Amino acid sequence: MKLLAKTSLYYLIFSIPILIFSGFICYYVITTEVKDSNNELLLNRKFQVEHYLKNNDSIALLLITKSKEAQIDKIAHSNFKNGTKTIFSDTLILDKEENELAANRMITSIVKVRNTNYQIKIWRSTLEFDELIEGIFYLLGFILFFFFLISLLINFWVSKTLWKPFYKAIQNLKNFRASDNELPEFEKTSVNEFAELNNSLHQMMEKMIVDYNGQKKFTENASHEIQTPLAVIKSKVDLLIQSENLKANEVELIVAIDDACSKLIRLNKSLLLLTKIENRQFKTTEKVSVEKIIDQSLLLFEEHIKANKIKVLKNIEEDFLINMNADLCLVLINNLFQNAIRHNNEGGDIVIFIRNNVISIHNTGKEEPLNKALLFKRFQKNSTSHLSTGLGLAIANEIAEVSGLSLKYMFIGNRHLFTLKVIDKD
C-alpha cells in the first residue's frame, strides 16, 4: 500500500470515532434547544390562557380548546401550597392523520382565578428522537463518504504533483546502472526533503560510478598483470617437462606445478568473467537459439562425453529463443553441461528437455541430493576433481540472474535436475 493511501486510511479510521462523538454532541445540542424552545412557547401560551381566564374571554378559550392542543379543567382544590405549579413533560398523543402515537411536549399548570382552581394542559408536537438519531446517522454517513471521496481526490492530486519528485527518484534508482557512466536527471522541487533526497542520491550515484570505474580498471589491470606471469610460468613448465635427464619424482613435481598453474589461469578467467557479469559489461542482447547453443556445447564436450561413456539424449519439442547476450548464453550452457559431465557416473547419461520455454538438464550421479544452500555459492566444490574451480555453477547462476532467467536445482528419482526458464515479471 502506498504511503499516501495508508495515510488517508488512517485519517479515515481516526475520523470515525470523532464523527460518532460529534453526532452525540449534535444530538444533545439539538434536543436541548428544541426542548427549551418548546418550553418557552408552551409557557407563553399558558400565560395567554391565564390572561383569557382572568378576563373571562370565553371565545378565545373555546378556540384554544377546539384546536385540540390545550385542555382546561376546573378542579376542586389545589394540592400546591403556593397555588400555582407548572410541570413540563414529554408525552405521546395519538395523531389521527398518521394513525400513530406522536411525540409531544406538554406543560401542566394549576392556576387560581377568582377563587376557582383550573388545571391547564397545553401540548405541541415535537421532534421524534428516533428519527432525529436516524437523520444524524445518515448525515454522518454522508459526511464520512464525502470525506472519503475528497481524500481520494486529494491523494490523487498530491501523488501527481507534490510527490512527483519522489516517484521520479525511485524510477531513477530502478534504472540506474553504474556501468552506463551516466547520472540521471532528478525532478526539480521546492520541497526541502525531496530536494535533499535528490541531492543525496545524486552524490551517491556519482560515487558509485567513480567506484565502479575504479574497480573495473583494477580488475582489468589485475587480470592482465596476473595472466601474463601465469602464461610465462605455464610456457616455462612446458619446456621443462620436455627436458631430458629428469628423474621420475622431478617429473611428478613439474606436472603438479603445471596443473596448479593451469588451475590458476582458469580461476583468473572465471573471476574476471564473474566481475564482468556483475558489472553488467555484457550489454549486447539478441534472440538466441538455445537449441543451437546446446549443439555447440555438446560438440565442445564431445571427447569428454566419449571418454566417460556418457549417453546424451535430446528431447526438444520446440526451440527456446532467449533474449540475452549470446556469449553469456554459451557460457551458461557450457557450465551446466560441464557440471553434468564432471559429476556423472561412467556409463551414465544426460537427458536434455526443451518444452514450454523451459530447459531441463538432468543426469545420473551420486545417489544423494546436493546442498541447495551452498550449490550456487562461489568456491563450493561438489567434486574432488582437480580441474574444478568451484565457480562453474556460481557463474551460471549469475548469468541467469542478469539475463532475467531462473536457475533451479532438484533431486528427483536419484537424478540431478537443473531447470532454466524466463522469470515471470507479473
C-alpha positions as CSV (number, residue, x, y, z in Angstrom):
1,M,0.0,0.0,0.0
2,K,1.3,3.5,-0.9
3,L,2.2,5.9,1.8
4,L,-0.4,8.4,0.7
5,A,-3.1,5.7,0.6
6,K,-2.1,4.5,4.1
7,T,-2.1,8.0,5.5
8,S,-5.6,8.6,4.1
9,L,-6.8,5.3,5.5
10,Y,-5.5,6.3,9.0
11,Y,-7.2,9.7,8.7
12,L,-10.4,7.9,7.7
13,I,-10.2,5.4,10.6
14,F,-9.5,8.1,13.2
15,S,-12.3,10.3,11.8
16,I,-14.9,7.7,12.5
17,P,-14.9,8.0,16.4
18,I,-14.6,11.7,16.0
19,L,-17.7,11.8,13.8
20,I,-19.6,9.5,16.3
21,F,-18.6,11.7,19.2
22,S,-19.7,14.8,17.1
23,G,-23.0,13.0,16.5
24,F,-23.7,12.6,20.2
25,I,-22.9,16.3,20.7
26,C,-25.2,17.3,17.9
27,Y,-28.0,15.1,19.3
28,Y,-27.6,16.6,22.7
29,V,-27.5,20.2,21.5
30,I,-30.4,19.8,19.1
31,T,-32.7,18.1,21.7
32,T,-31.8,20.7,24.3
33,E,-32.5,23.6,22.0
34,V,-35.8,22.0,20.8
35,K,-36.9,21.4,24.4
36,D,-36.0,24.9,25.5
37,S,-37.8,26.4,22.5
38,N,-40.9,24.3,23.1
39,N,-40.9,25.1,26.8
40,E,-40.8,28.8,26.1
41,L,-43.6,28.5,23.5
42,L,-45.8,26.4,25.9
43,L,-45.1,28.8,28.8
44,N,-46.2,31.8,26.6
45,R,-49.4,30.0,25.7
46,K,-50.0,29.2,29.3
47,F,-49.7,32.9,30.2
48,Q,-52.2,33.6,27.4
49,V,-54.7,31.1,28.7
50,E,-54.3,32.6,32.2
51,H,-55.0,36.0,30.7
52,Y,-58.1,34.7,29.0
53,L,-59.3,33.1,32.2
54,K,-58.8,36.3,34.2
55,N,-60.6,38.4,31.5
56,N,-63.3,35.7,31.2
57,D,-62.7,35.6,27.5
58,S,-64.8,32.5,26.7
59,I,-64.5,32.8,22.9
60,A,-60.7,32.7,23.0
61,L,-60.7,29.9,25.5
62,L,-63.2,28.0,23.2
63,L,-60.9,28.4,20.2
64,I,-57.9,27.2,22.1
65,T,-59.7,24.0,23.4
66,K,-61.2,23.4,19.9
67,S,-57.6,23.4,18.4
68,K,-57.1,20.2,20.5
69,E,-53.7,21.5,21.6
70,A,-55.0,22.5,25.1
71,Q,-57.2,21.3,27.8
72,I,-58.7,23.4,30.6
73,D,-60.5,21.8,33.5
74,K,-61.9,23.1,36.7
75,I,-60.7,21.2,39.8
76,A,-62.0,21.2,43.3
77,H,-58.8,22.3,45.1
78,S,-55.1,22.6,44.6
79,N,-52.6,20.5,46.3
80,F,-49.9,23.1,45.9
81,K,-49.2,25.5,48.7
82,N,-48.3,28.4,46.5
83,G,-51.5,27.9,44.5
84,T,-49.6,27.7,41.2
85,K,-47.4,24.8,39.9
86,T,-46.0,24.3,36.4
87,I,-44.6,21.0,35.1
88,F,-43.0,20.2,31.7
89,S,-43.2,16.6,30.4
90,D,-42.9,14.5,27.3
91,T,-45.9,12.5,26.3
92,L,-47.3,10.5,23.4
93,I,-50.6,11.7,21.8
94,L,-52.5,9.9,19.0
95,D,-52.1,11.6,15.7
96,K,-55.3,10.8,13.9
97,E,-54.0,11.7,10.4
98,E,-51.0,9.4,10.7
99,N,-52.9,7.0,13.0
100,E,-49.9,6.6,15.3
101,L,-48.6,8.0,18.6
102,A,-46.6,11.1,18.1
103,A,-44.1,12.7,20.5
104,N,-45.4,15.9,22.1
105,R,-44.1,18.3,24.7
106,M,-46.7,19.2,27.3
107,I,-47.0,21.8,30.1
108,T,-49.3,21.1,33.0
109,S,-50.1,24.0,35.3
110,I,-52.7,24.8,38.0
111,V,-53.8,28.4,38.5
112,K,-56.4,30.0,40.7
113,V,-58.6,32.6,39.2
114,R,-61.4,34.3,41.3
115,N,-61.4,31.5,43.9
116,T,-61.6,28.8,41.2
117,N,-58.8,26.3,40.5
118,Y,-58.1,25.5,36.9
119,Q,-55.8,22.8,35.5
120,I,-54.3,23.8,32.3
121,K,-52.7,21.3,29.9
122,I,-51.1,22.6,26.7
123,W,-49.1,20.5,24.3
124,R,-47.5,20.7,20.9
125,S,-45.8,18.2,18.6
126,T,-42.0,18.0,18.8
127,L,-39.2,16.1,17.2
128,E,-39.3,12.3,17.2
129,F,-35.9,11.5,18.7
130,D,-35.6,8.2,16.9
131,E,-36.0,10.0,13.6
132,L,-33.5,12.6,14.8
133,I,-31.0,9.9,15.6
134,E,-31.6,8.3,12.2
135,G,-31.1,11.6,10.5
136,I,-27.9,12.3,12.3
137,F,-26.7,8.8,11.5
138,Y,-27.4,9.3,7.8
139,L,-25.8,12.7,7.9
140,L,-22.6,11.4,9.5
141,G,-22.5,8.6,7.0
142,F,-22.8,11.1,4.1
143,I,-20.0,13.2,5.6
144,L,-17.8,10.1,6.0
145,F,-18.4,9.1,2.4
146,F,-17.9,12.6,1.2
147,F,-14.7,12.8,3.2
148,F,-13.5,9.5,1.7
149,L,-14.1,10.8,-1.9
150,I,-12.3,14.1,-1.0
151,S,-9.4,12.1,0.4
152,L,-9.2,10.0,-2.8
153,L,-9.1,13.2,-4.9
154,I,-6.6,14.9,-2.7
155,N,-4.5,11.7,-2.7
156,F,-4.6,11.5,-6.5
157,W,-3.7,15.2,-6.8
158,V,-0.9,15.1,-4.2
159,S,0.6,11.9,-5.8
160,K,0.6,13.6,-9.2
161,T,2.0,16.9,-8.1
162,L,3.6,17.0,-4.7
163,W,5.1,13.5,-4.7
164,K,6.2,13.6,-8.3
165,P,9.9,14.2,-7.5
166,F,9.8,11.2,-5.1
167,Y,8.5,8.8,-7.7
168,K,10.9,10.2,-10.2
169,A,13.8,9.5,-7.8
170,I,12.5,5.9,-7.3
171,Q,12.4,5.4,-11.1
172,N,15.9,6.8,-11.4
173,L,17.1,4.3,-8.7
174,K,15.5,1.4,-10.6
175,N,17.0,2.3,-13.9
176,F,20.4,3.4,-12.6
177,R,23.4,1.3,-13.7
178,A,26.9,2.4,-12.7
179,S,28.2,0.7,-15.9
180,D,26.3,3.3,-18.0
181,N,28.5,6.1,-16.7
182,E,25.6,8.4,-16.8
183,L,23.9,10.3,-14.0
184,P,20.1,10.5,-14.2
185,E,18.2,13.8,-14.0
186,F,16.1,14.4,-10.9
187,E,12.8,16.3,-10.8
188,K,13.2,19.9,-9.6
189,T,11.2,20.6,-6.4
190,S,10.7,23.3,-3.9
191,V,10.1,20.7,-1.1
192,N,13.2,20.7,1.1
193,E,13.0,17.0,2.0
194,F,12.7,15.9,-1.6
195,A,15.5,18.3,-2.7
196,E,17.8,16.9,0.0
197,L,16.9,13.3,-1.1
198,N,17.7,14.1,-4.7
199,N,21.0,15.7,-3.7
200,S,22.0,12.7,-1.6
201,L,21.1,10.2,-4.4
202,H,23.0,12.3,-6.9
203,Q,26.1,12.2,-4.7
204,M,25.7,8.5,-4.0
205,M,25.3,7.7,-7.7
206,E,28.3,9.8,-8.7
207,K,30.4,8.0,-6.1
208,M,29.1,4.6,-7.3
209,I,30.2,5.5,-10.9
210,V,33.6,6.5,-9.7
211,D,34.0,3.4,-7.6
212,Y,32.7,1.2,-10.4
213,N,35.2,2.6,-12.9
214,G,38.0,2.2,-10.3
215,Q,37.0,-1.4,-9.6
216,K,36.7,-2.1,-13.3
217,K,40.1,-0.7,-14.1
218,F,41.7,-2.5,-11.1
219,T,40.1,-5.8,-12.2
220,E,41.2,-5.5,-15.8
221,N,44.7,-4.5,-14.8
222,A,45.0,-7.2,-12.1
223,S,43.7,-9.8,-14.5
224,H,46.2,-8.7,-17.2
225,E,49.1,-8.5,-14.8
226,I,48.3,-11.9,-13.3
227,Q,47.6,-13.6,-16.6
228,T,50.9,-12.5,-18.1
229,P,53.2,-14.2,-15.5
230,L,51.0,-17.2,-15.4
231,A,51.3,-17.6,-19.1
232,V,55.1,-17.3,-18.7
233,I,55.2,-19.9,-15.9
234,K,53.0,-22.2,-18.0
235,S,55.3,-22.0,-21.0
236,K,58.4,-22.5,-18.9
237,V,56.9,-25.5,-17.2
238,D,56.0,-27.0,-20.6
239,L,59.6,-26.5,-21.8
240,L,60.9,-28.0,-18.5
241,I,58.8,-31.1,-18.9
242,Q,60.3,-31.7,-22.4
243,S,63.8,-31.6,-20.9
244,E,65.8,-34.8,-20.8
245,N,67.5,-36.5,-17.9
246,L,64.6,-35.7,-15.5
247,K,64.1,-38.0,-12.6
248,A,60.6,-39.6,-12.1
249,N,59.9,-37.6,-8.9
250,E,61.0,-34.4,-10.6
251,V,58.6,-35.0,-13.5
252,E,55.8,-35.5,-11.0
253,L,56.6,-32.2,-9.2
254,I,56.7,-30.4,-12.5
255,V,53.4,-31.9,-13.7
256,A,51.8,-30.8,-10.3
257,I,53.2,-27.3,-10.9
258,D,51.7,-27.4,-14.4
259,D,48.3,-28.4,-13.1
260,A,48.3,-25.8,-10.4
261,C,49.3,-23.1,-13.0
262,S,46.5,-24.3,-15.3
263,K,44.0,-24.1,-12.5
264,L,45.2,-20.5,-11.6
265,I,44.7,-19.5,-15.2
266,R,41.2,-20.9,-15.3
267,L,40.4,-19.4,-11.9
268,N,41.7,-16.0,-13.0
269,K,39.5,-16.1,-16.2
270,S,36.4,-17.2,-14.2
271,L,36.8,-14.5,-11.6
272,L,37.2,-11.9,-14.4
273,L,34.1,-13.2,-16.1
274,L,32.1,-13.1,-12.8
275,T,33.2,-9.5,-12.3
276,K,32.2,-8.5,-15.8
277,I,28.8,-10.2,-15.4
278,E,28.2,-8.5,-12.1
279,N,29.2,-5.1,-13.6
280,R,26.8,-5.6,-16.5
281,Q,29.5,-5.3,-19.0
282,F,27.8,-7.6,-21.5
283,K,25.2,-5.2,-22.8
284,T,24.5,-6.5,-26.3
285,T,21.4,-8.8,-26.4
286,E,19.8,-10.7,-29.2
287,K,17.4,-13.5,-29.8
288,V,19.5,-16.6,-29.0
289,S,18.5,-20.1,-30.2
290,V,19.1,-22.4,-27.2
291,E,19.0,-25.5,-29.4
292,K,21.9,-24.2,-31.5
293,I,23.9,-23.3,-28.3
294,I,23.3,-26.8,-27.0
295,D,24.6,-28.3,-30.2
296,Q,27.7,-26.2,-30.0
297,S,28.3,-27.1,-26.3
298,L,27.8,-30.8,-27.0
299,L,30.3,-30.6,-29.8
300,L,32.8,-28.9,-27.5
301,F,32.5,-31.6,-24.8
302,E,32.3,-34.5,-27.3
303,E,35.6,-36.0,-26.3
304,H,34.8,-35.8,-22.6
305,I,31.4,-37.4,-23.2
306,K,33.0,-40.3,-25.1
307,A,35.8,-40.7,-22.6
308,N,33.3,-41.2,-19.8
309,K,31.0,-43.3,-22.0
310,I,28.1,-41.0,-21.2
311,K,24.9,-41.2,-23.3
312,V,23.3,-37.9,-24.3
313,L,19.6,-37.9,-25.1
314,K,17.8,-34.8,-26.5
315,N,14.1,-34.2,-26.4
316,I,13.4,-30.9,-27.9
317,E,9.7,-30.2,-28.6
318,E,10.3,-26.6,-29.7
319,D,13.3,-24.3,-29.9
320,F,13.6,-21.9,-26.9
321,L,14.5,-18.4,-28.0
322,I,16.0,-16.2,-25.2
323,N,16.7,-12.5,-25.4
324,M,20.2,-12.3,-23.9
325,N,23.9,-12.0,-24.7
326,A,24.9,-14.9,-27.0
327,D,28.4,-15.3,-25.4
328,L,26.9,-15.5,-21.9
329,C,24.3,-18.0,-23.1
330,L,27.1,-20.2,-24.4
331,V,29.0,-19.9,-21.1
332,L,25.8,-20.7,-19.2
333,I,25.0,-23.9,-21.2
334,N,28.7,-24.9,-21.2
335,N,28.9,-24.7,-17.4
336,L,25.7,-26.7,-16.9
337,F,27.0,-29.4,-19.3
338,Q,30.4,-29.4,-17.7
339,N,28.8,-29.9,-14.3
340,A,26.6,-32.7,-15.6
341,I,29.7,-34.5,-17.2
342,R,32.0,-33.9,-14.2
343,H,29.6,-35.2,-11.6
344,N,28.3,-38.1,-13.7
345,N,29.0,-41.8,-13.4
346,E,31.0,-43.6,-16.0
347,G,28.5,-45.1,-18.4
348,G,25.8,-42.7,-17.1
349,D,23.5,-40.4,-19.1
350,I,22.5,-36.8,-19.6
351,V,18.9,-36.0,-20.8
352,I,18.1,-32.6,-22.3
353,F,14.5,-31.4,-22.5
354,I,13.1,-28.2,-24.0
355,R,9.4,-27.7,-23.7
356,N,7.1,-24.8,-22.9
357,N,10.1,-22.5,-22.9
358,V,11.8,-24.4,-20.1
359,I,15.2,-26.1,-20.4
360,S,15.8,-29.2,-18.3
361,I,19.2,-30.9,-18.0
362,H,19.2,-34.0,-15.7
363,N,21.9,-36.5,-15.3
364,T,22.9,-39.6,-13.2
365,G,25.5,-39.2,-10.5
366,K,25.7,-39.6,-6.7
367,E,22.5,-41.0,-5.3
368,E,22.1,-38.2,-2.9
369,P,20.9,-34.6,-3.3
370,L,23.4,-31.7,-3.5
371,N,23.3,-29.0,-0.8
372,K,21.0,-26.4,-2.3
373,A,22.1,-23.7,0.3
374,L,25.7,-23.9,-1.0
375,L,25.2,-25.1,-4.6
376,F,25.4,-21.7,-6.2
377,K,28.0,-20.2,-3.8
378,R,31.5,-19.4,-5.0
379,F,34.3,-21.9,-4.4
380,Q,31.8,-24.6,-3.2
381,K,33.1,-27.8,-4.9
382,N,30.9,-30.9,-5.1
383,S,33.6,-32.8,-6.8
384,T,37.1,-33.9,-5.9
385,S,38.3,-33.2,-9.4
386,H,41.5,-31.1,-9.5
387,L,40.0,-29.4,-12.6
388,S,37.1,-27.9,-10.7
389,T,37.5,-24.3,-9.6
390,G,34.2,-24.2,-7.7
391,L,32.9,-21.3,-9.8
392,G,31.0,-23.0,-12.6
393,L,27.5,-23.0,-11.1
394,A,28.1,-19.7,-9.4
395,I,28.9,-18.2,-12.9
396,A,25.8,-20.0,-14.4
397,N,23.6,-18.6,-11.7
398,E,25.0,-15.1,-12.0
399,I,24.4,-15.2,-15.8
400,A,20.8,-16.4,-15.3
401,E,20.1,-13.6,-12.9
402,V,21.4,-10.8,-15.1
403,S,19.6,-12.3,-18.1
404,G,16.2,-12.5,-16.4
405,L,16.3,-16.3,-16.0
406,S,15.6,-18.6,-13.1
407,L,18.1,-21.5,-12.5
408,K,16.8,-24.2,-10.1
409,Y,18.1,-27.5,-8.9
410,M,16.1,-30.6,-7.8
411,F,16.9,-34.2,-7.0
412,I,14.2,-36.5,-8.4
413,G,14.4,-40.2,-8.8
414,N,18.1,-40.4,-8.0
415,R,18.8,-37.9,-10.8
416,H,20.1,-34.4,-10.6
417,L,17.9,-31.9,-12.4
418,F,18.7,-28.3,-13.4
419,T,15.9,-26.2,-14.9
420,L,16.2,-22.9,-16.7
421,K,13.3,-20.7,-17.5
422,V,12.4,-17.0,-18.0
423,I,11.3,-15.2,-14.8
424,D,7.7,-14.2,-14.9
425,K,7.7,-10.4,-14.2
426,D,4.0,-10.3,-13.5
